[in-house]
Amino acid sequence: MTTLTEAEAPPPLAPTAPEQKPPRKRGRFTPYWLLLPGILWLIVFFALPMIYQASTSVQQGSLEQGYKVTWHFATYWDAFSEYWPQFLRSVFYAAGATVLCLLLGYPLAYLIAFRAGRWRNLIMVLVIAPFFTSFLIRTLAWKTILADNGPVVHVLNSLHVLDVTNWLGWTAGDRVLATPLAVVCGLTYNFLPFMILPLYTSLERIDGRLHEAAGDLYARPWTTFRKVTFPLSMPGVVSGTLLTFIPAAGDYVNSELLGSTDTRMIGNVIQTQFLRILDYPTAAALSFILMAAILAMVTIYIRRSGTEDLV
Amino acid sequence: MRMEQYEPDRLTPVEVAAIRRSLRSGRAAMTRRSLLRASAGGALAVGGLGALSACGIPAATKTQGGVSADDHSAKERVVNFSNWPEYIDVDDKTKRHPTLDAFARRTGIQVKYTEDINDNDEFFGKIQPQLAAGQDTGRDLVVLTDWLAARMIRLGYVQKLDPSNLPHAFANLSDQFRAPDWDPGRAYSYPWQGISTVIAYNKKALDGIEVKSVSDLLDNPKLKGRVGFLTEMRDSIGMTMLDMGKDPAKFTDDDFDAVIARLQKAVDKGQIRRFTGNDYTSDLSKGDFAACIAWAGDIVQLQADSPDVGYVIPDSGYMTSTDNMLIPNRARHKTNAERLIDFFYEPEPAAELAAYINYVSPVAGVKPYLAKIDKSAADNPLILPDKAMQARSHAFRSLTQKEETAYQQKFSKLTGA
């Protein structure tokens, strides 16, 4: 939005000189020309696909007869009433993963920003390093780590941790794989860097003198954190949670590989509808419902978090 | 197999291959991104409602026999061949495909070989718009599994083959694959390889539990949460249907529903751990699956690395399917493609292929040639099924489009989505 208003604003008036007119005239359109690639990109890769999907979602037909727009909005309701459990599950899993990411990511980002010293760059590289491998391979690695006969599950079993998670319904039997816990862990792992990076940028910008000032005013470390550090890092928290929650809610790879039949998320449903059942309208409608739901949740969240800046 | 060797957690090459072939593989990252893209913005685009009506997906062309383009075979001595990864012989040193080189030497036709089919559904999604619009897909030969081959023929997306270019193929096609109900005289398709679906197990994980049938998988409480089934509907349903004494070649809606109900019970009580694509191989070799429905070709390869893996063919029989070579509409080099099909039905190239990839060879009379290359492969019933084994093989009947949608719908419900 900002770019648009800036672009529309008249160029600053030169104090005098009508002889400067030619360059000004050329200059007037420069911002638009510069915007052109971006706008074309948005049209081709965002607006057109959206229109196409929106159209698909109100079509009816079959592959053999072709699909026609019939304004059949009932698809939305049918899709939602059929698959609301998967929607709900996606939200829960994504929220769980986001909270875990925040709990794990905040201390780490804090450490990197304030305490890492000369190790800072190394730790940053380690945070980003997993991206050098494919998403799929990273997720599959967890199947080895959490394997039924692997050390992790043995330890959890002997500590009776799994009894607790079984009771909570997060795991089933003596295993972690193919349970909700595994899916949430996979999501957490895969999206953790998206949490850490914005948190780090936010924390790193905090002026160290503010901490000193807080100390001078007799604030304990915890109070300093609560009153100074954390509020100042809010933009990072908000953008970190968004960057984690939004993709996690639409993810289907983790559920596919680490989950079982009762952990299927809405992404899995959309994928199945689109590719296997070839019910394009339902798939498109589900995508739109997901988008609307996330948009609504994000809007409420940003309003309530009370921060305007993201990072 | 000899692919980029990034194996962070001791994935065996077979597993990596399986992962790559698996339906979610190569595409995962990209689709996630497109999902993100779709969910990123607002519903603002709905503004252009008028534009919406203009969209729509055209009906499939109904021309039986497909649409040919001008055949450029004589002038352009190439054939564009799309196949699945790890599905052809590879020379370890040169990384070339000896059979394709032999074909080029003999005919002067260069094969442009692309491994771009990772999943039937995904590949169909990729080429369907072009075929529906009557355009050339840029491919002269594609390899697709039975049910998708059937759909392609039904939709009129593929060309009728010219028998005069296929003398070996006609003579050597093994009886088992001669008359599928979706392409009775093999007018449109010839099998690339056959696939047997069997029950595989991990001896160590079974720990003495006996597994002989699908009933054992579904009912034995000791296997709770350690049983795998396939996301490939026809294999999972077919094996269970055989176990229930019904014939996958002719069944009714009620039979189908009965099978779904039987599987649903197993899902509900937590017996079935997961429905998987090709990635079951890693679950099986790690022992997370004690037993599962599996594809025999994978098992032959797995056994090389994990001695604990074994297989059993249930008394009720097993499912067979094939991956079939088809020539899409508007392909520019139809004759060249037909000559390539025919080439792979000569026993020598067929033996070379079978020795390397371990699937069921559809070529009759390949055995002596295969024995020359690899004696144990020639004696392996999973690669060359003997008469007794062939007699127990069953194929899933072809489905009408309506049935296909309805059955897929029910089956996906079963698998959780």
Interface residues (C-beta under 8 A of the other chain):
Chain A: F45 F46 A47 P49 M50 I51 Y52 Q53 A54 S55 T56 V58 Q59 G61 S62 L63 E64 Q65 G66 Y67 K68 V69 Y83 Q86 T133 S134 F135 L136 I137 L140 A141 K143 T144 I145 A147 D148 N149 A172 G173 R175 L177 A178 I246 P247 A249 G250 D251 Y252 V253 E256 L257 G259 S260 T261 D262 T263 R264 G267 N268 V269 I270 Q271 T272 Q273 F274 L275 R276 I277 L278 D279 Y280 S287 F288 L290 M291 A292 I294 L295
Chain B: Y6 P8 D9 R10 L11 I19 R24 S25 A28 A29 T31 R32 L35 L36 R37 A38 S39 A40 G41 G42 A43 L44 A45 V46 G48 A51 L52 S53 A54 C55 G56 I57 P58 A59 A60 D119 D121 E122 F124 G125 Q128 R154 L155 A205 K224 G225 R226 V267 G270 I272 R273 R274 F275 D279 S282 D283 K286 G287 D288 Q401 T405 Q408 Q409 S412 L414 T415 G416 A417
